[in-house]
Amino acid sequence: MTNFMKDLKYLAAFSIPVVAFFGLYFKSYWVWATPIFAFVCIPLLELIFPVDTKNLEAEEVGSKLKRKLFDWLLYLNLPIVFGLVFYALVLVANHPLETYEFIGLIFSVGIVLGVNGINVGHELGHRQTTNERFIGKALLLPSFYMHFYIEHNYGHHLHAATPEDPATARYNQSVYSFWFTSTIRQYFSAWRIQKKLLKNNRLSFFSIKNDMLWYTVFQTVYLVSIGLLFGTTALVFAFFAGVVGFILLETVNYIEHYGLLRLKTKSGRYERVKEMHSWNSNHVIGRIVLYELTRHSDHHYKSSKKYQILDCHDESPQMPFGYPTSMVLSMIPPLWFKIMNKRVPKAMIIS
């Protein structure tokens, strides 16, 4: 029973959609509760709670892998995310809102799309079963980032911490510059990967196996359906909420590999991805809310590992703060550079 209660700590990941629901229900200044909770309250909690570097024992790993609770905690995000989006669309379409309420709701729902949508979609996108991958891709839909599945799995994990990787931020690159370079480059990279996959299987561009084409269709139908069913205002809301969702992802991408580079071997190839090529954080609040995404080094070391058994590696570069706090800091480039640049290994810095 004790272990079961400990496992329920991941229910805290639902705190963000719960706060967003209250914002939708009460409206007025409550619409800003989610941004405040995510980027003020959680960072403050991270400063209060201790860092936990403990790894699981071998028997604990086996036990946690057998418990379906961890999987269902992920699956539950599908009805929560789409239910919240539907509720927001009905509200926006049928109730007159002040401008500050409309904008606040965009950020609130957008944060849910990033944390409980894309982040969970990322975890499930690494699973081996078709059903889990389907849920993962569905969670990427409202943020118009279904191409992330292809680029992340076939591109990022291959090229992480190299100049060839769109999702690796360069040393001294600001997060605002990264939003544009990563978003654009990842999208075109996904198309290149898709075309290569089709070519290798001797399939045409219009093949039923062209997932990128399907993603384009699904995302277009999603927006068109919202416009037809809920009206122009709801369409504008859905579009910008989706943008907030993927900008949130790109901010996470920014801090995950900022300034880290794999060196080239004598053969001219890059060294294999190691624990030192991702920023790690053991701040417990960020770990729980983001389903252990902050133990990113181990995720890259073995991407098939489920979130509940990810380890901390001593060789990994450690962030001084948790991911939520670091995301806030990245918004102030001079402060971010002052804190993080001295932590980047000198051998990785390209002059």
N, C-alpha and C positions, 0 to 999 in steps of 0.2 A: 504493500500500500504506500509505503514511504517513497519508493522509486516512482510509482505511478503519479503521486502528487508532484514530485519533482519534474516529471515529464510534462505536466500541465503548465509549466512555466511558459511554454510557447503560445499559450492562449493570449499572452500579452501582445502578440503580433496583431491580434484583432482589436486592440485598443484604438488604433488609428481609424479604422472604419466606424467604430462605435462613436468616437468623437465627431467624425464627419456626419454620421446620422443625426446626432444632436444638433449640429449646425444646420442641417437641412430642415429638421423639425421645428426648431425654435426661430430660425432665421435671424434677422437683426444682426447685432454684432457677434452673435454666436457663430456666424459663418466663418469667422477668422479663428475659431478655436483650434481647428486642425493644424494650420501652419504654426500657430503658437505652441501647441502641444508637441509637434514633431521637431521643431527647430529651436525651441526655448526650454520647454519642460524636460524633454528627453536628454538634451545636452547637459542640463543642470543635474539630472539624476545620474548621468554618467560620471560627473565629477564627484558625486557623493559615494556611489557604490564602488567597491574595490575591483581591481583587475583580477581575473581568474585565469591562470595559465595551466591549470590542471588538465591532464588528458585522461581518457578512460582506460581502465584496465581491460585486458583481452576478453575476460568473461563478460564485462559490462558491454563491450562492443557487440558481441554475439547476441546478448539479451535485447539490446536496443534495436538491432536489425530485425528481430523477430516481431517486435511490437508494431502493429498496423496503425496504432494511434498517431505516430509521427507522419504517416502518409495521409491519413484522413484530415489531419490538421492543415495539410496543404490543399487537399481536394475541396475542403470547405470554403476556400477562398473564391472558388468559381461562382457559387450562388451569391456569396456576399458582395463580390465586386459588381457582377451584372445586376443584382438586385438594387444596389446603391445607385448605379448609373441610371437604371430605369426610374427609380424614385426621383432622382435629380431632374431627369428629363420631363417627367410629369409636372414637377413643381415649377420648373422654369417656363414650361409651355402654358401653364394655367394660372400662375400667380404673378401679379406685377411686383417686380423687385427693384429696389434702389440699385444704382450702379455699384456701390460698394458691396452690396449683398451678392450681386451677380458675379463680380470679380472674386469675392471671397469664396463662393461656392465652386468656381472654376479651380482655384488653388486647392480647396479641400478635396474635391473628387479627383483632381489630378494627382495629388499626393497618394491617395488610395490606389490609383491606377499604377503608380510607380512602385510602391512598397508591396501591396498585396496582389498586384497584377503582374507587372514585369518581373519583379524579384522572384515571385513564386513560379512564374512561367519559366524563368531561367533554371531554377532547381529541377522542375519536372522535365524540362527540355533535355536534361542529361540522363533521364531514365531510359530503360531499355524497352518498356512495354508501350504498345501503340496507344492504349487508353490514356496513360499518363502524359505522353507527348501531346496527345490531342488536347487535353486540359491545359497543358502548358502553352500551346499555340493559341488557344482560345483566350487565355489571359493576356496575351500580347495584342489581341485585336483592338480593344478600345483605345490603345495608345498608338495605333498604326505602325507597330514595330514587329510584325510577324516575320519580317526578313531577318530579325535578330537571331532567330533559331538557326538559320543557315550560316550566317556570318560568324556567330559566336562559336558554334560547335565545329565548323570546318575551317574557320579563318582565325579567330582570336586565339583559340587554344593552341593553334599551330604557330602563330606569329607573335604571341604576347611578348612584351618587353623588347620589341625590335621596331625600327623605323617603318617596317612594312605593315605594322599593325595599326589600323585606324583608332583602336580603342586604348592605345597606350599614349598618355600625355607626355610631351617632350619636356625636358628640363627647362624651366623658366617660361613655359607656356601657360597663359592664364586660362582659367576655366571657361571664360567667355569665348575665347578663341577656339578652345577645344570643342565647345558645343557645336560649332559650325563644321570644323574639320572632321570630327568623329562621326557626326550624323550623316554628312554627305558621303564621306569615304566608305563608311560601313554599308550604306545602301548600295552603292555601285560595286563594292566588293562582293556583296551577297549575289548580285546578278552575275558577276564573273564566275563565282563558284558554281552557281546554278547552271550556267552555260557549259562549264567544264564537265559537270556531272552528266548533263544530257549528251554531250559529245562522247564521253567515255562509254556511255550505254547505247550509243548510236540512235539517239532519239531526237526528234525535231523540236523546234522551239514551241510549237503548239501541242506538244505531247501532254497527255493527262498527268505525266510525271513532273511537269514543270511547276514546282511548288510556288515559285516566285510569282508566276502568272495567277495561280489560285489566290495567293495572299492579296494581290492587287484587286482581284475580283471581290473577295470577301470584305476587304476594308472599304471599297467603293460602295458595295451594297449596304454595308453598315451605315455609312454616312447618308446615302441617298434615302434609306429607309427612315432614318431619324428625321430628315428634312420633310419627307412626305407625311409621316405619322404625327410628328410633334411641331413642325413649323421651323421657320428660319432662325428664330431666337435659340431654340433648342439645338439646332445644327451648329450654330456659332459656339454655343456652350460646349457641345461634345467635341468639337474640333480643338478648341483651346485647352480643354481639360486633358485631351490626349497629348497635346504638345507639352503641357506641364509634366505629364507622366513620363514621357521619354527624355525630357530635359533632366528630370530627377535621376533617371538611369545614367545619363551621360555624366552627371556630376559624380555619381558613384564610380563610373568607369575612370573618371579623371583621378580620383584619389587612390584607386586600387593599384595603379602601376606608375604613378607620377615619377618621372625622371629615371626610372629603372630600365636598364638595358642589358640584354644578354651580349656577352662578348663573342667575337669570332674565334674559331679554332684555327690551327695552322692550315687546315684543308679549305678554309674560306667559308665554312658553314658556321651558323650560330651554335653556341653550346646549347645543350638541352635545357628545357625549362626547369629551374630549381626553386627551392623554397625562398631564395633571396630575390626572386623576380616579381614578388607581389607584396604590397604593404599589408601587414597583419595587425589586428586589433583584438585584444582580449577583454575589452570593457564589456561587462556583462549585459547591460541594458541594450546596447546596440546589437550584441550577439543574438539576444532573444527576439527582439523586434524584427530583425532582418533574417531570421532563420539561419544563424551562424554564417551569413555571407562574409562577415568580417574576418573569419579565419580563411581568408582568400588564398593564402599561400598553399595550404594543404589541398584546397579545391583544385588548384592548377597542378599540384604534384600528382593528384589522382582524381580526375574530374568525375569518375563514376561513384565516388564516395557520397553517401547520403549525408545530409546536413547535420543530423544528430550525432554523428561519430567523427566529425572533423577534428583534427588535432592542431595543437600549437607547436610550431617548430622554433627552436632557439636561434636557428640560422636566419630566420625571416626578419626583414627590417620591420621594426615595431613603430606603429603610429603613437604619438604622445596622447592622443585622444581617441575616442570611439568614432565610428563612421559618421553618425549624425552630426556630432560636434565638428568633425573635420570638413563635412560638407558646408557647414556654415562658415568656417574659416576660409575655405577655398573661394568664397564670394568676395573676400577682401584680399586680392592678389599680393600686395606688399607684405601683409601679415603672414599669409600662407608661405610665400617664398622665404621669409625670415625664419619661420619655424621649420620648414621641411627641407630646404636646400642643403642645410648642413648635415642632414640625416642621409642624404643620397650618397652612396659609396663613390668616392672620388674616381675610382677606376671606370665608373659607368658614365661619367660626365664627358660629353663630347665638346671639345673646345672649338 
